[in-house]
Amino acid sequence: MLRTTLMLLTMLFVSTAEAYIGPGSGIGLLGSLWAWLVGFVLVLLAIMLWPLRWSLRRLRARRQAANETASSGD
């Protein structure tokens, strides 16, 4: 019980820590945040453009099938 009380009292009177994060850590943090942001945007674009890509492929397949039937009928 005494240890717990002393630990709690010590935690109450702790002064602020003066810590320094060097520029290398900051650049690494910014680089990883940039990678997450770019990845997130690319995923959103892929999801948004999927129906357009699907419809274009379908139209191309129809055109190719129409061309094959027209050329085989000659």
PDB file of N, H, CA, C and O in Angstrom:
ATOM      1  N   MET A   1       0.825  -1.191   0.000  1.00  0.00           N
ATOM      2  CA  MET A   1       0.000   0.000   0.000  1.00  0.00           C
ATOM      3  C   MET A   1       0.868   1.253   0.000  1.00  0.00           C
ATOM      4  O   MET A   1       0.545   2.246  -0.652  1.00  0.00           O
ATOM      5  N   LEU A   2       1.965   1.193   0.734  1.00  0.00           N
ATOM      6  H   LEU A   2       2.227   0.386   1.264  1.00  0.00           H
ATOM      7  CA  LEU A   2       2.862   2.337   0.808  1.00  0.00           C
ATOM      8  C   LEU A   2       3.499   2.614  -0.544  1.00  0.00           C
ATOM      9  O   LEU A   2       3.649   3.769  -0.942  1.00  0.00           O
ATOM     10  N   ARG A   3       3.876   1.544  -1.252  1.00  0.00           N
ATOM     11  H   ARG A   3       3.754   0.606  -0.928  1.00  0.00           H
ATOM     12  CA  ARG A   3       4.467   1.722  -2.583  1.00  0.00           C
ATOM     13  C   ARG A   3       3.491   2.392  -3.533  1.00  0.00           C
ATOM     14  O   ARG A   3       3.868   3.290  -4.287  1.00  0.00           O
ATOM     15  N   THR A   4       2.257   1.965  -3.501  1.00  0.00           N
ATOM     16  H   THR A   4       1.951   1.235  -2.889  1.00  0.00           H
ATOM     17  CA  THR A   4       1.248   2.536  -4.390  1.00  0.00           C
ATOM     18  C   THR A   4       1.035   4.004  -4.080  1.00  0.00           C
ATOM     19  O   THR A   4       0.926   4.816  -4.999  1.00  0.00           O
ATOM     20  N   THR A   5       0.974   4.358  -2.825  1.00  0.00           N
ATOM     21  H   THR A   5       1.063   3.699  -2.078  1.00  0.00           H
ATOM     22  CA  THR A   5       0.785   5.747  -2.416  1.00  0.00           C
ATOM     23  C   THR A   5       1.973   6.592  -2.847  1.00  0.00           C
ATOM     24  O   THR A   5       1.794   7.692  -3.369  1.00  0.00           O
ATOM     25  N   LEU A   6       3.181   6.091  -2.635  1.00  0.00           N
ATOM     26  H   LEU A   6       3.327   5.197  -2.211  1.00  0.00           H
ATOM     27  CA  LEU A   6       4.368   6.838  -3.043  1.00  0.00           C
ATOM     28  C   LEU A   6       4.426   7.001  -4.563  1.00  0.00           C
ATOM     29  O   LEU A   6       4.818   8.057  -5.061  1.00  0.00           O
ATOM     30  N   MET A   7       4.041   5.968  -5.292  1.00  0.00           N
ATOM     31  H   MET A   7       3.723   5.111  -4.887  1.00  0.00           H
ATOM     32  CA  MET A   7       4.051   6.050  -6.753  1.00  0.00           C
ATOM     33  C   MET A   7       3.044   7.093  -7.233  1.00  0.00           C
ATOM     34  O   MET A   7       3.345   7.887  -8.125  1.00  0.00           O
ATOM     35  N   LEU A   8       1.868   7.091  -6.651  1.00  0.00           N
ATOM     36  H   LEU A   8       1.624   6.446  -5.927  1.00  0.00           H
ATOM     37  CA  LEU A   8       0.852   8.067  -7.047  1.00  0.00           C
ATOM     38  C   LEU A   8       1.278   9.488  -6.694  1.00  0.00           C
ATOM     39  O   LEU A   8       1.056  10.410  -7.479  1.00  0.00           O
ATOM     40  N   LEU A   9       1.880   9.675  -5.541  1.00  0.00           N
ATOM     41  H   LEU A   9       2.061   8.926  -4.903  1.00  0.00           H
ATOM     42  CA  LEU A   9       2.371  11.003  -5.160  1.00  0.00           C
ATOM     43  C   LEU A   9       3.492  11.461  -6.087  1.00  0.00           C
ATOM     44  O   LEU A   9       3.564  12.632  -6.458  1.00  0.00           O
ATOM     45  N   THR A  10       4.353  10.540  -6.453  1.00  0.00           N
ATOM     46  H   THR A  10       4.295   9.588  -6.152  1.00  0.00           H
ATOM     47  CA  THR A  10       5.441  10.878  -7.377  1.00  0.00           C
ATOM     48  C   THR A  10       4.879  11.290  -8.729  1.00  0.00           C
ATOM     49  O   THR A  10       5.381  12.222  -9.357  1.00  0.00           O
ATOM     50  N   MET A  11       3.841  10.599  -9.177  1.00  0.00           N
ATOM     51  H   MET A  11       3.433   9.842  -8.667  1.00  0.00           H
ATOM     52  CA  MET A  11       3.246  10.934 -10.469  1.00  0.00           C
ATOM     53  C   MET A  11       2.539  12.282 -10.440  1.00  0.00           C
ATOM     54  O   MET A  11       2.432  12.938 -11.477  1.00  0.00           O
ATOM     55  N   LEU A  12       2.059  12.704  -9.292  1.00  0.00           N
ATOM     56  H   LEU A  12       2.145  12.171  -8.451  1.00  0.00           H
ATOM     57  CA  LEU A  12       1.386  13.996  -9.182  1.00  0.00           C
ATOM     58  C   LEU A  12       2.359  15.165  -9.300  1.00  0.00           C
ATOM     59  O   LEU A  12       1.984  16.238  -9.772  1.00  0.00           O
ATOM     60  N   PHE A  13       3.589  14.968  -8.882  1.00  0.00           N
ATOM     61  H   PHE A  13       3.895  14.096  -8.498  1.00  0.00           H
ATOM     62  CA  PHE A  13       4.550  16.067  -8.836  1.00  0.00           C
ATOM     63  C   PHE A  13       5.616  15.989  -9.920  1.00  0.00           C
ATOM     64  O   PHE A  13       6.684  16.588  -9.790  1.00  0.00           O
ATOM     65  N   VAL A  14       5.333  15.259 -10.979  1.00  0.00           N
ATOM     66  H   VAL A  14       4.466  14.772 -11.085  1.00  0.00           H
ATOM     67  CA  VAL A  14       6.299  15.135 -12.064  1.00  0.00           C
ATOM     68  C   VAL A  14       6.265  16.413 -12.890  1.00  0.00           C
ATOM     69  O   VAL A  14       5.194  16.905 -13.247  1.00  0.00           O
ATOM     70  N   SER A  15       7.441  16.941 -13.190  1.00  0.00           N
ATOM     71  H   SER A  15       8.310  16.541 -12.901  1.00  0.00           H
ATOM     72  CA  SER A  15       7.499  18.133 -14.037  1.00  0.00           C
ATOM     73  C   SER A  15       7.444  17.702 -15.501  1.00  0.00           C
ATOM     74  O   SER A  15       7.565  16.519 -15.821  1.00  0.00           O
ATOM     75  N   THR A  16       7.262  18.674 -16.371  1.00  0.00           N
ATOM     76  H   THR A  16       7.164  19.635 -16.111  1.00  0.00           H
ATOM     77  CA  THR A  16       7.173  18.364 -17.800  1.00  0.00           C
ATOM     78  C   THR A  16       8.522  17.890 -18.319  1.00  0.00           C
ATOM     79  O   THR A  16       9.575  18.360 -17.890  1.00  0.00           O
ATOM     80  N   ALA A  17       8.466  16.971 -19.229  1.00  0.00           N
ATOM     81  H   ALA A  17       7.610  16.589 -19.578  1.00  0.00           H
ATOM     82  CA  ALA A  17       9.685  16.443 -19.833  1.00  0.00           C
ATOM     83  C   ALA A  17      10.026  17.298 -21.049  1.00  0.00           C
ATOM     84  O   ALA A  17       9.161  17.626 -21.861  1.00  0.00           O
ATOM     85  N   GLU A  18      11.275  17.642 -21.154  1.00  0.00           N
ATOM     86  H   GLU A  18      11.978  17.375 -20.494  1.00  0.00           H
ATOM     87  CA  GLU A  18      11.721  18.401 -22.314  1.00  0.00           C
ATOM     88  C   GLU A  18      12.410  17.434 -23.252  1.00  0.00           C
ATOM     89  O   GLU A  18      13.588  17.117 -23.088  1.00  0.00           O
ATOM     90  N   ALA A  19      11.663  16.974 -24.232  1.00  0.00           N
ATOM     91  H   ALA A  19      10.707  17.232 -24.365  1.00  0.00           H
ATOM     92  CA  ALA A  19      12.175  15.981 -25.162  1.00  0.00           C
ATOM     93  C   ALA A  19      12.408  16.641 -26.510  1.00  0.00           C
ATOM     94  O   ALA A  19      11.726  17.598 -26.876  1.00  0.00           O
ATOM     95  N   TYR A  20      13.366  16.122 -27.232  1.00  0.00           N
ATOM     96  H   TYR A  20      13.920  15.344 -26.935  1.00  0.00           H
ATOM     97  CA  TYR A  20      13.688  16.643 -28.550  1.00  0.00           C
ATOM     98  C   TYR A  20      13.551  15.522 -29.562  1.00  0.00           C
ATOM     99  O   TYR A  20      14.129  14.447 -29.402  1.00  0.00           O
ATOM    100  N   ILE A  21      12.789  15.783 -30.591  1.00  0.00           N
ATOM    101  H   ILE A  21      12.319  16.656 -30.721  1.00  0.00           H
ATOM    102  CA  ILE A  21      12.689  14.830 -31.692  1.00  0.00           C
ATOM    103  C   ILE A  21      13.479  15.427 -32.840  1.00  0.00           C
ATOM    104  O   ILE A  21      13.166  16.518 -33.317  1.00  0.00           O
ATOM    105  N   GLY A  22      14.480  14.729 -33.275  1.00  0.00           N
ATOM    106  H   GLY A  22      14.735  13.843 -32.888  1.00  0.00           H
ATOM    107  CA  GLY A  22      15.359  15.238 -34.322  1.00  0.00           C
ATOM    108  C   GLY A  22      14.667  15.335 -35.673  1.00  0.00           C
ATOM    109  O   GLY A  22      13.569  14.810 -35.861  1.00  0.00           O
ATOM    110  N   PRO A  23      15.316  16.006 -36.602  1.00  0.00           N
ATOM    111  CA  PRO A  23      14.714  16.196 -37.923  1.00  0.00           C
ATOM    112  C   PRO A  23      14.549  14.891 -38.702  1.00  0.00           C
ATOM    113  O   PRO A  23      13.655  14.784 -39.541  1.00  0.00           O
ATOM    114  N   GLY A  24      15.389  13.913 -38.439  1.00  0.00           N
ATOM    115  H   GLY A  24      16.116  14.000 -37.758  1.00  0.00           H
ATOM    116  CA  GLY A  24      15.262  12.644 -39.139  1.00  0.00           C
ATOM    117  C   GLY A  24      13.955  11.945 -38.805  1.00  0.00           C
ATOM    118  O   GLY A  24      13.325  11.349 -39.679  1.00  0.00           O
ATOM    119  N   SER A  25      13.551  12.015 -37.552  1.00  0.00           N
ATOM    120  H   SER A  25      14.063  12.499 -36.843  1.00  0.00           H
ATOM    121  CA  SER A  25      12.290  11.394 -37.156  1.00  0.00           C
ATOM    122  C   SER A  25      11.113  12.123 -37.779  1.00  0.00           C
ATOM    123  O   SER A  25      10.148  11.492 -38.209  1.00  0.00           O
ATOM    124  N   GLY A  26      11.184  13.438 -37.830  1.00  0.00           N
ATOM    125  H   GLY A  26      11.969  13.951 -37.480  1.00  0.00           H
ATOM    126  CA  GLY A  26      10.109  14.222 -38.431  1.00  0.00           C
ATOM    127  C   GLY A  26       9.960  13.942 -39.916  1.00  0.00           C
ATOM    128  O   GLY A  26       8.845  13.839 -40.429  1.00  0.00           O
ATOM    129  N   ILE A  27      11.088  13.818 -40.605  1.00  0.00           N
ATOM    130  H   ILE A  27      11.994  13.901 -40.188  1.00  0.00           H
ATOM    131  CA  ILE A  27      11.045  13.529 -42.040  1.00  0.00           C
ATOM    132  C   ILE A  27      10.490  12.129 -42.274  1.00  0.00           C
ATOM    133  O   ILE A  27       9.722  11.909 -43.210  1.00  0.00           O
ATOM    134  N   GLY A  28      10.876  11.192 -41.429  1.00  0.00           N
ATOM    135  H   GLY A  28      11.500  11.370 -40.668  1.00  0.00           H
ATOM    136  CA  GLY A  28      10.324   9.840 -41.542  1.00  0.00           C
ATOM    137  C   GLY A  28       8.828   9.819 -41.301  1.00  0.00           C
ATOM    138  O   GLY A  28       8.090   9.124 -41.999  1.00  0.00           O
ATOM    139  N   LEU A  29       8.381  10.581 -40.315  1.00  0.00           N
ATOM    140  H   LEU A  29       8.981  11.146 -39.749  1.00  0.00           H
ATOM    141  CA  LEU A  29       6.950  10.663 -40.038  1.00  0.00           C
ATOM    142  C   LEU A  29       6.205  11.279 -41.214  1.00  0.00           C
ATOM    143  O   LEU A  29       5.161  10.768 -41.618  1.00  0.00           O
ATOM    144  N   LEU A  30       6.722  12.361 -41.765  1.00  0.00           N
ATOM    145  H   LEU A  30       7.571  12.776 -41.437  1.00  0.00           H
ATOM    146  CA  LEU A  30       6.075  12.994 -42.913  1.00  0.00           C
ATOM    147  C   LEU A  30       6.062  12.073 -44.130  1.00  0.00           C
ATOM    148  O   LEU A  30       5.082  12.029 -44.874  1.00  0.00           O
ATOM    149  N   GLY A  31       7.153  11.342 -44.325  1.00  0.00           N
ATOM    150  H   GLY A  31       7.949  11.378 -43.720  1.00  0.00           H
ATOM    151  CA  GLY A  31       7.206  10.415 -45.449  1.00  0.00           C
ATOM    152  C   GLY A  31       6.177   9.304 -45.324  1.00  0.00           C
ATOM    153  O   GLY A  31       5.534   8.936 -46.307  1.00  0.00           O
ATOM    154  N   SER A  32       6.019   8.772 -44.128  1.00  0.00           N
ATOM    155  H   SER A  32       6.541   9.071 -43.329  1.00  0.00           H
ATOM    156  CA  SER A  32       5.028   7.708 -43.950  1.00  0.00           C
ATOM    157  C   SER A  32       3.614   8.252 -44.054  1.00  0.00           C
ATOM    158  O   SER A  32       2.738   7.575 -44.594  1.00  0.00           O
ATOM    159  N   LEU A  33       3.368   9.445 -43.558  1.00  0.00           N
ATOM    160  H   LEU A  33       4.079   9.995 -43.120  1.00  0.00           H
ATOM    161  CA  LEU A  33       2.042  10.051 -43.715  1.00  0.00           C
ATOM    162  C   LEU A  33       1.736  10.309 -45.183  1.00  0.00           C
ATOM    163  O   LEU A  33       0.606  10.109 -45.627  1.00  0.00           O
ATOM    164  N   TRP A  34       2.723  10.746 -45.930  1.00  0.00           N
ATOM    165  H   TRP A  34       3.641  10.908 -45.570  1.00  0.00           H
ATOM    166  CA  TRP A  34       2.541  10.984 -47.362  1.00  0.00           C
ATOM    167  C   TRP A  34       2.216   9.674 -48.081  1.00  0.00           C
ATOM    168  O   TRP A  34       1.348   9.644 -48.954  1.00  0.00           O
ATOM    169  N   ALA A  35       2.899   8.612 -47.723  1.00  0.00           N
ATOM    170  H   ALA A  35       3.604   8.637 -47.014  1.00  0.00           H
ATOM    171  CA  ALA A  35       2.637   7.314 -48.347  1.00  0.00           C
ATOM    172  C   ALA A  35       1.219   6.841 -48.035  1.00  0.00           C
ATOM    173  O   ALA A  35       0.537   6.322 -48.918  1.00  0.00           O
ATOM    174  N   TRP A  36       0.769   7.011 -46.800  1.00  0.00           N
ATOM    175  H   TRP A  36       1.323   7.433 -46.083  1.00  0.00           H
ATOM    176  CA  TRP A  36      -0.598   6.632 -46.438  1.00  0.00           C
ATOM    177  C   TRP A  36      -1.612   7.459 -47.220  1.00  0.00           C
ATOM    178  O   TRP A  36      -2.601   6.920 -47.716  1.00  0.00           O
ATOM    179  N   LEU A  37      -1.375   8.754 -47.331  1.00  0.00           N
ATOM    180  H   LEU A  37      -0.572   9.192 -46.927  1.00  0.00           H
ATOM    181  CA  LEU A  37      -2.304   9.630 -48.043  1.00  0.00           C
ATOM    182  C   LEU A  37      -2.387   9.267 -49.516  1.00  0.00           C
ATOM    183  O   LEU A  37      -3.482   9.169 -50.070  1.00  0.00           O
ATOM    184  N   VAL A  38      -1.254   9.068 -50.150  1.00  0.00           N
ATOM    185  H   VAL A  38      -0.364   9.148 -49.701  1.00  0.00           H
ATOM    186  CA  VAL A  38      -1.236   8.706 -51.576  1.00  0.00           C
ATOM    187  C   VAL A  38      -1.911   7.354 -51.780  1.00  0.00           C
ATOM    188  O   VAL A  38      -2.682   7.180 -52.723  1.00  0.00           O
ATOM    189  N   GLY A  39      -1.627   6.412 -50.910  1.00  0.00           N
ATOM    190  H   GLY A  39      -1.000   6.553 -50.144  1.00  0.00           H
ATOM    191  CA  GLY A  39      -2.264   5.102 -51.012  1.00  0.00           C
ATOM    192  C   GLY A  39      -3.775   5.184 -50.863  1.00  0.00           C
ATOM    193  O   GLY A  39      -4.509   4.525 -51.600  1.00  0.00           O
ATOM    194  N   PHE A  40      -4.240   5.980 -49.923  1.00  0.00           N
ATOM    195  H   PHE A  40      -3.644   6.515 -49.324  1.00  0.00           H
ATOM    196  CA  PHE A  40      -5.674   6.149 -49.700  1.00  0.00           C
ATOM    197  C   PHE A  40      -6.344   6.784 -50.915  1.00  0.00           C
ATOM    198  O   PHE A  40      -7.419   6.349 -51.329  1.00  0.00           O
ATOM    199  N   VAL A  41      -5.720   7.805 -51.486  1.00  0.00           N
ATOM    200  H   VAL A  41      -4.847   8.159 -51.150  1.00  0.00           H
ATOM    201  CA  VAL A  41      -6.281   8.464 -52.670  1.00  0.00           C
ATOM    202  C   VAL A  41      -6.307   7.507 -53.860  1.00  0.00           C
ATOM    203  O   VAL A  41      -7.283   7.485 -54.609  1.00  0.00           O
ATOM    204  N   LEU A  42      -5.260   6.724 -54.041  1.00  0.00           N
ATOM    205  H   LEU A  42      -4.467   6.741 -53.432  1.00  0.00           H
ATOM    206  CA  LEU A  42      -5.234   5.765 -55.146  1.00  0.00           C
ATOM    207  C   LEU A  42      -6.301   4.690 -54.999  1.00  0.00           C
ATOM    208  O   LEU A  42      -6.909   4.277 -55.986  1.00  0.00           O
ATOM    209  N   VAL A  43      -6.528   4.244 -53.792  1.00  0.00           N
ATOM    210  H   VAL A  43      -6.034   4.579 -52.990  1.00  0.00           H
ATOM    211  CA  VAL A  43      -7.587   3.256 -53.566  1.00  0.00           C
ATOM    212  C   VAL A  43      -8.947   3.859 -53.882  1.00  0.00           C
ATOM    213  O   VAL A  43      -9.777   3.214 -54.523  1.00  0.00           O
ATOM    214  N   LEU A  44      -9.185   5.093 -53.440  1.00  0.00           N
ATOM    215  H   LEU A  44      -8.511   5.618 -52.919  1.00  0.00           H
ATOM    216  CA  LEU A  44     -10.459   5.745 -53.740  1.00  0.00           C
ATOM    217  C   LEU A  44     -10.655   5.927 -55.239  1.00  0.00           C
ATOM    218  O   LEU A  44     -11.747   5.692 -55.758  1.00  0.00           O
ATOM    219  N   LEU A  45      -9.606   6.342 -55.932  1.00  0.00           N
ATOM    220  H   LEU A  45      -8.720   6.532 -55.510  1.00  0.00           H
ATOM    221  CA  LEU A  45      -9.712   6.501 -57.384  1.00  0.00           C
ATOM    222  C   LEU A  45      -9.986   5.181 -58.076  1.00  0.00           C
ATOM    223  O   LEU A  45     -10.784   5.124 -59.011  1.00  0.00           O
ATOM    224  N   ALA A  46      -9.343   4.131 -57.633  1.00  0.00           N
ATOM    225  H   ALA A  46      -8.694   4.176 -56.873  1.00  0.00           H
ATOM    226  CA  ALA A  46      -9.564   2.816 -58.238  1.00  0.00           C
ATOM    227  C   ALA A  46     -11.007   2.373 -58.033  1.00  0.00           C
ATOM    228  O   ALA A  46     -11.625   1.823 -58.945  1.00  0.00           O
ATOM    229  N   ILE A  47     -11.539   2.605 -56.859  1.00  0.00           N
ATOM    230  H   ILE A  47     -11.038   3.052 -56.118  1.00  0.00           H
ATOM    231  CA  ILE A  47     -12.932   2.226 -56.587  1.00  0.00           C
ATOM    232  C   ILE A  47     -13.890   3.071 -57.416  1.00  0.00           C
ATOM    233  O   ILE A  47     -14.878   2.556 -57.940  1.00  0.00           O
ATOM    234  N   MET A  48     -13.608   4.356 -57.538  1.00  0.00           N
ATOM    235  H   MET A  48     -12.806   4.775 -57.113  1.00  0.00           H
ATOM    236  CA  MET A  48     -14.500   5.241 -58.287  1.00  0.00           C
ATOM    237  C   MET A  48     -14.432   4.985 -59.785  1.00  0.00           C
ATOM    238  O   MET A  48     -15.439   5.137 -60.476  1.00  0.00           O
ATOM    239  N   LEU A  49     -13.272   4.601 -60.304  1.00  0.00           N
ATOM    240  H   LEU A  49     -12.454   4.477 -59.742  1.00  0.00           H
ATOM    241  CA  LEU A  49     -13.124   4.397 -61.740  1.00  0.00           C
ATOM    242  C   LEU A  49     -13.461   2.981 -62.190  1.00  0.00           C
ATOM    243  O   LEU A  49     -13.500   2.720 -63.393  1.00  0.00           O
ATOM    244  N   TRP A  50     -13.703   2.065 -61.265  1.00  0.00           N
ATOM    245  H   TRP A  50     -13.671   2.277 -60.288  1.00  0.00           H
ATOM    246  CA  TRP A  50     -13.977   0.690 -61.641  1.00  0.00           C
ATOM    247  C   TRP A  50     -15.204   0.553 -62.543  1.00  0.00           C
ATOM    248  O   TRP A  50     -15.121  -0.160 -63.543  1.00  0.00           O
ATOM    249  N   PRO A  51     -16.334   1.194 -62.249  1.00  0.00           N
ATOM    250  CA  PRO A  51     -17.487   1.053 -63.151  1.00  0.00           C
ATOM    251  C   PRO A  51     -17.208   1.590 -64.550  1.00  0.00           C
ATOM    252  O   PRO A  51     -17.692   1.023 -65.530  1.00  0.00           O
ATOM    253  N   LEU A  52     -16.449   2.656 -64.662  1.00  0.00           N
ATOM    254  H   LEU A  52     -16.057   3.116 -63.866  1.00  0.00           H
ATOM    255  CA  LEU A  52     -16.102   3.213 -65.972  1.00  0.00           C
ATOM    256  C   LEU A  52     -15.234   2.234 -66.753  1.00  0.00           C
ATOM    257  O   LEU A  52     -15.472   2.009 -67.940  1.00  0.00           O
ATOM    258  N   ARG A  53     -14.250   1.660 -66.115  1.00  0.00           N
ATOM    259  H   ARG A  53     -14.056   1.842 -65.151  1.00  0.00           H
ATOM    260  CA  ARG A  53     -13.384   0.681 -66.787  1.00  0.00           C
ATOM    261  C   ARG A  53     -14.179  -0.543 -67.212  1.00  0.00           C
ATOM    262  O   ARG A  53     -13.963  -1.078 -68.299  1.00  0.00           O
ATOM    263  N   TRP A  54     -15.089  -0.986 -66.369  1.00  0.00           N
ATOM    264  H   TRP A  54     -15.264  -0.551 -65.486  1.00  0.00           H
ATOM    265  CA  TRP A  54     -15.905  -2.155 -66.680  1.00  0.00           C
ATOM    266  C   TRP A  54     -16.789  -1.881 -67.897  1.00  0.00           C
ATOM    267  O   TRP A  54     -16.900  -2.725 -68.787  1.00  0.00           O
ATOM    268  N   SER A  55     -17.418  -0.700 -67.938  1.00  0.00           N
ATOM    269  H   SER A  55     -17.328  -0.015 -67.216  1.00  0.00           H
ATOM    270  CA  SER A  55     -18.297  -0.388 -69.070  1.00  0.00           C
ATOM    271  C   SER A  55     -17.494  -0.211 -70.357  1.00  0.00           C
ATOM    272  O   SER A  55     -17.965  -0.607 -71.423  1.00  0.00           O
ATOM    273  N   LEU A  56     -16.312   0.364 -70.291  1.00  0.00           N
ATOM    274  H   LEU A  56     -15.929   0.685 -69.425  1.00  0.00           H
ATOM    275  CA  LEU A  56     -15.483   0.505 -71.498  1.00  0.00           C
ATOM    276  C   LEU A  56     -15.063  -0.864 -72.033  1.00  0.00           C
ATOM    277  O   LEU A  56     -15.075  -1.078 -73.245  1.00  0.00           O
ATOM    278  N   ARG A  57     -14.702  -1.773 -71.167  1.00  0.00           N
ATOM    279  H   ARG A  57     -14.693  -1.599 -70.182  1.00  0.00           H
ATOM    280  CA  ARG A  57     -14.338  -3.119 -71.608  1.00  0.00           C
ATOM    281  C   ARG A  57     -15.529  -3.821 -72.253  1.00  0.00           C
ATOM    282  O   ARG A  57     -15.383  -4.534 -73.246  1.00  0.00           O
ATOM    283  N   ARG A  58     -16.682  -3.615 -71.686  1.00  0.00           N
ATOM    284  H   ARG A  58     -16.801  -3.036 -70.880  1.00  0.00           H
ATOM    285  CA  ARG A  58     -17.886  -4.242 -72.233  1.00  0.00           C
ATOM    286  C   ARG A  58     -18.210  -3.675 -73.616  1.00  0.00           C
ATOM    287  O   ARG A  58     -18.569  -4.422 -74.527  1.00  0.00           O
ATOM    288  N   LEU A  59     -18.083  -2.347 -73.774  1.00  0.00           N
ATOM    289  H   LEU A  59     -17.792  -1.740 -73.035  1.00  0.00           H
ATOM    290  CA  LEU A  59     -18.328  -1.732 -75.085  1.00  0.00           C
ATOM    291  C   LEU A  59     -17.322  -2.226 -76.124  1.00  0.00           C
ATOM    292  O   LEU A  59     -17.690  -2.497 -77.267  1.00  0.00           O
ATOM    293  N   ARG A  60     -16.068  -2.341 -75.732  1.00  0.00           N
ATOM    294  H   ARG A  60     -15.769  -2.121 -74.803  1.00  0.00           H
ATOM    295  CA  ARG A  60     -15.050  -2.843 -76.665  1.00  0.00           C
ATOM    296  C   ARG A  60     -15.353  -4.277 -77.091  1.00  0.00           C
ATOM    297  O   ARG A  60     -15.188  -4.632 -78.258  1.00  0.00           O
ATOM    298  N   ALA A  61     -15.791  -5.086 -76.156  1.00  0.00           N
ATOM    299  H   ALA A  61     -15.926  -4.797 -75.208  1.00  0.00           H
ATOM    300  CA  ALA A  61     -16.115  -6.473 -76.471  1.00  0.00           C
ATOM    301  C   ALA A  61     -17.299  -6.537 -77.441  1.00  0.00           C
ATOM    302  O   ALA A  61     -17.305  -7.353 -78.362  1.00  0.00           O
ATOM    303  N   ARG A  62     -18.290  -5.682 -77.234  1.00  0.00           N
ATOM    304  H   ARG A  62     -18.285  -5.019 -76.486  1.00  0.00           H
ATOM    305  CA  ARG A  62     -19.441  -5.654 -78.145  1.00  0.00           C
ATOM    306  C   ARG A  62     -19.026  -5.208 -79.545  1.00  0.00           C
ATOM    307  O   ARG A  62     -19.449  -5.787 -80.545  1.00  0.00           O
ATOM    308  N   ARG A  63     -18.189  -4.167 -79.598  1.00  0.00           N
ATOM    309  H   ARG A  63     -17.845  -3.697 -78.785  1.00  0.00           H
ATOM    310  CA  ARG A  63     -17.727  -3.683 -80.907  1.00  0.00           C
ATOM    311  C   ARG A  63     -16.913  -4.758 -81.629  1.00  0.00           C
ATOM    312  O   ARG A  63     -17.069  -4.966 -82.832  1.00  0.00           O
ATOM    313  N   GLN A  64     -16.056  -5.426 -80.887  1.00  0.00           N
ATOM    314  H   GLN A  64     -15.929  -5.256 -79.910  1.00  0.00           H
ATOM    315  CA  GLN A  64     -15.234  -6.471 -81.490  1.00  0.00           C
ATOM    316  C   GLN A  64     -16.108  -7.624 -81.978  1.00  0.00           C
ATOM    317  O   GLN A  64     -15.852  -8.181 -83.045  1.00  0.00           O
ATOM    318  N   ALA A  65     -17.130  -7.987 -81.215  1.00  0.00           N
ATOM    319  H   ALA A  65     -17.338  -7.534 -80.348  1.00  0.00           H
ATOM    320  CA  ALA A  65     -18.028  -9.057 -81.625  1.00  0.00           C
ATOM    321  C   ALA A  65     -18.820  -8.635 -82.866  1.00  0.00           C
ATOM    322  O   ALA A  65     -19.051  -9.445 -83.764  1.00  0.00           O
ATOM    323  N   ALA A  66     -19.237  -7.361 -82.913  1.00  0.00           N
ATOM    324  H   ALA A  66     -19.050  -6.703 -82.183  1.00  0.00           H
ATOM    325  CA  ALA A  66     -19.980  -6.872 -84.067  1.00  0.00           C
ATOM    326  C   ALA A  66     -19.086  -6.858 -85.302  1.00  0.00           C
ATOM    327  O   ALA A  66     -19.539  -7.209 -86.392  1.00  0.00           O
ATOM    328  N   ASN A  67     -17.834  -6.462 -85.151  1.00  0.00           N
ATOM    329  H   ASN A  67     -17.466  -6.177 -84.266  1.00  0.00           H
ATOM    330  CA  ASN A  67     -16.899  -6.450 -86.277  1.00  0.00           C
ATOM    331  C   ASN A  67     -16.606  -7.861 -86.780  1.00  0.00           C
ATOM    332  O   ASN A  67     -16.481  -8.080 -87.985  1.00  0.00           O
ATOM    333  N   GLU A  68     -16.497  -8.811 -85.865  1.00  0.00           N
ATOM    334  H   GLU A  68     -16.599  -8.634 -84.886  1.00  0.00           H
ATOM    335  CA  GLU A  68     -16.220 -10.187 -86.272  1.00  0.00           C
ATOM    336  C   GLU A  68     -17.398 -10.793 -87.018  1.00  0.00           C
ATOM    337  O   GLU A  68     -17.211 -11.524 -87.990  1.00  0.00           O
ATOM    338  N   THR A  69     -18.608 -10.492 -86.566  1.00  0.00           N
ATOM    339  H   THR A  69     -18.759  -9.898 -85.777  1.00  0.00           H
ATOM    340  CA  THR A  69     -19.774 -11.036 -87.271  1.00  0.00           C
ATOM    341  C   THR A  69     -19.955 -10.375 -88.624  1.00  0.00           C
ATOM    342  O   THR A  69     -20.378 -11.024 -89.582  1.00  0.00           O
ATOM    343  N   ALA A  70     -19.636  -9.076 -88.714  1.00  0.00           N
ATOM    344  H   ALA A  70     -19.293  -8.550 -87.936  1.00  0.00           H
ATOM    345  CA  ALA A  70     -19.767  -8.372 -89.999  1.00  0.00           C
ATOM    346  C   ALA A  70     -18.700  -8.858 -90.987  1.00  0.00           C
ATOM    347  O   ALA A  70     -18.981  -8.987 -92.178  1.00  0.00           O
ATOM    348  N   SER A  71     -17.507  -9.123 -90.517  1.00  0.00           N
ATOM    349  H   SER A  71     -17.279  -9.018 -89.549  1.00  0.00           H
ATOM    350  CA  SER A  71     -16.448  -9.573 -91.428  1.00  0.00           C
ATOM    351  C   SER A  71     -16.609 -11.056 -91.808  1.00  0.00           C
ATOM    352  O   SER A  71     -16.196 -11.455 -92.896  1.00  0.00           O
ATOM    353  N   SER A  72     -17.186 -11.851 -90.950  1.00  0.00           N
ATOM    354  H   SER A  72     -17.522 -11.527 -90.066  1.00  0.00           H
ATOM    355  CA  SER A  72     -17.375 -13.266 -91.286  1.00  0.00           C
ATOM    356  C   SER A  72     -18.570 -13.467 -92.213  1.00  0.00           C
ATOM    357  O   SER A  72     -18.668 -14.498 -92.878  1.00  0.00           O
ATOM    358  N   GLY A  73     -19.480 -12.492 -92.264  1.00  0.00           N
ATOM    359  H   GLY A  73     -19.400 -11.654 -91.723  1.00  0.00           H
ATOM    360  CA  GLY A  73     -20.627 -12.595 -93.135  1.00  0.00           C
ATOM    361  C   GLY A  73     -20.322 -12.268 -94.579  1.00  0.00           C
ATOM    362  O   GLY A  73     -21.156 -12.511 -95.451  1.00  0.00           O
ATOM    363  N   ASP A  74     -19.150 -11.724 -94.857  1.00  0.00           N
ATOM    364  H   ASP A  74     -18.472 -11.527 -94.149  1.00  0.00           H
ATOM    365  CA  ASP A  74     -18.791 -11.342 -96.227  1.00  0.00           C
ATOM    366  C   ASP A  74     -18.443 -12.499 -97.079  1.00  0.00           C
ATOM    367  O   ASP A  74     -18.121 -12.325 -98.254  1.00  0.00           O
TER     368      ASP A  74
END
